[in-house]
Amino acid sequence: MAVYTLINGATQVFATFTTIIPYQTDNPIPQPTIGNVQGFQLVVKGNNGQNVSATVQIATSNDGVTWSNYVDALTAMGVTTGNATWNATGNYKFFSAILTAISGTGAKATLTMSA
């Protein structure tokens, strides 16, 4: 099993419209070793005792140009730390993620995918 970080340390919201374009510093992950079952984990961390939340939309593509939303958006929330997980099945060549919302003092989000 391989683990990939799709977003890491993001501290701002990336707006998207009808087409999903991955943020350039988080290049899409090609599929050579990605199976057709994926596990996603979103973790958001902030300052001690502060409410934090983050929402991430996962995107998939078979050509690296045309992107589609994959599964429902993941939202993690909590005090100081929040966590959300999702398992999905699909055979795609590329995976990426866009941070659509984040809040809380010092909040940073990380999304990992295992396949």
C-alpha positions as CSV (number, residue, x, y, z in Angstrom):
1,M,0.0,0.0,0.0
2,A,1.3,3.5,-0.9
3,V,0.3,6.7,0.9
4,Y,0.2,10.0,-1.0
5,T,-0.2,13.5,0.3
6,L,-2.7,15.4,-1.9
7,I,-2.7,18.7,0.0
8,N,-0.3,19.7,2.8
9,G,-0.1,22.7,5.1
10,A,-2.6,24.7,3.1
11,T,-3.7,27.9,4.9
12,Q,-6.0,29.5,2.4
13,V,-9.1,28.7,0.4
14,F,-8.6,27.8,-3.3
15,A,-11.8,28.8,-5.2
16,T,-13.0,26.5,-8.0
17,F,-15.7,27.0,-10.6
18,T,-17.1,24.3,-12.9
19,T,-13.7,22.9,-13.8
20,I,-11.3,21.6,-11.2
21,I,-7.7,22.6,-11.8
22,P,-5.3,21.2,-9.2
23,Y,-3.2,23.7,-7.3
24,Q,0.2,23.7,-9.2
25,T,2.5,23.0,-6.2
26,D,0.4,19.8,-5.4
27,N,0.9,18.1,-8.7
28,P,-1.6,15.3,-9.5
29,I,-0.6,11.9,-8.4
30,P,-0.2,9.4,-11.3
31,Q,-1.6,5.9,-10.9
32,P,1.1,3.3,-11.6
33,T,0.7,1.8,-8.1
34,I,-2.8,3.1,-7.2
35,G,-5.4,0.4,-7.0
36,N,-9.1,0.7,-7.5
37,V,-9.8,1.1,-3.7
38,Q,-8.7,4.3,-2.0
39,G,-8.8,5.5,1.6
40,F,-8.7,9.2,2.3
41,Q,-7.9,10.9,5.6
42,L,-8.3,14.7,6.2
43,V,-6.7,16.1,9.3
44,V,-7.0,19.7,10.3
45,K,-4.9,21.1,13.2
46,G,-4.9,24.6,14.8
47,N,-3.9,26.4,18.0
48,N,-4.7,24.8,21.3
49,G,-8.3,25.1,22.4
50,Q,-9.4,26.7,19.2
51,N,-12.3,25.4,17.0
52,V,-10.9,24.3,13.6
53,S,-12.5,23.0,10.4
54,A,-11.5,22.2,6.9
55,T,-13.4,21.0,3.8
56,V,-11.6,19.3,0.8
57,Q,-13.0,18.3,-2.6
58,I,-11.2,15.3,-4.1
59,A,-10.9,15.3,-7.9
60,T,-10.0,12.6,-10.4
61,S,-8.9,12.5,-14.0
62,N,-7.8,9.9,-16.6
63,D,-5.9,12.4,-18.8
64,G,-4.6,15.1,-16.3
65,V,-6.6,17.8,-18.1
66,T,-10.3,17.1,-17.5
67,W,-11.2,16.8,-13.8
68,S,-14.3,15.6,-12.0
69,N,-15.4,15.7,-8.4
70,Y,-14.8,12.3,-6.7
71,V,-17.0,11.3,-3.8
72,D,-18.6,13.9,-1.5
73,A,-16.5,16.7,-0.1
74,L,-14.8,15.7,3.2
75,T,-15.1,18.0,6.2
76,A,-13.1,17.6,9.4
77,M,-13.8,19.7,12.5
78,G,-13.0,19.7,16.2
79,V,-11.2,21.6,19.0
80,T,-7.5,21.9,18.2
81,T,-7.7,18.9,15.8
82,G,-10.3,17.4,13.5
83,N,-10.3,14.2,11.5
84,A,-12.4,12.7,8.7
85,T,-12.0,9.6,6.7
86,W,-13.6,8.2,3.5
87,N,-13.2,5.0,1.5
88,A,-14.0,4.9,-2.2
89,T,-13.5,2.7,-5.2
90,G,-12.6,3.9,-8.6
91,N,-9.9,3.3,-11.2
92,Y,-8.4,6.7,-12.2
93,K,-5.0,7.7,-13.3
94,F,-4.8,11.0,-11.4
95,F,-6.0,12.2,-8.0
96,S,-5.8,15.7,-6.6
97,A,-7.6,17.7,-4.0
98,I,-8.7,21.3,-3.5
99,L,-9.1,22.9,-0.1
100,T,-12.5,24.6,-0.4
101,A,-12.8,26.0,3.2
102,I,-10.6,26.2,6.3
103,S,-11.2,28.1,9.5
104,G,-9.6,28.4,13.0
105,T,-6.6,30.2,14.4
106,G,-3.5,28.6,12.9
107,A,-5.5,26.0,11.0
108,K,-3.6,23.8,8.6
109,A,-5.0,20.8,6.7
110,T,-3.4,17.6,5.3
111,L,-5.2,15.1,3.1
112,T,-3.6,11.7,2.6
113,M,-4.7,8.9,0.3
114,S,-3.8,5.3,0.7
115,A,-4.2,2.8,-2.2
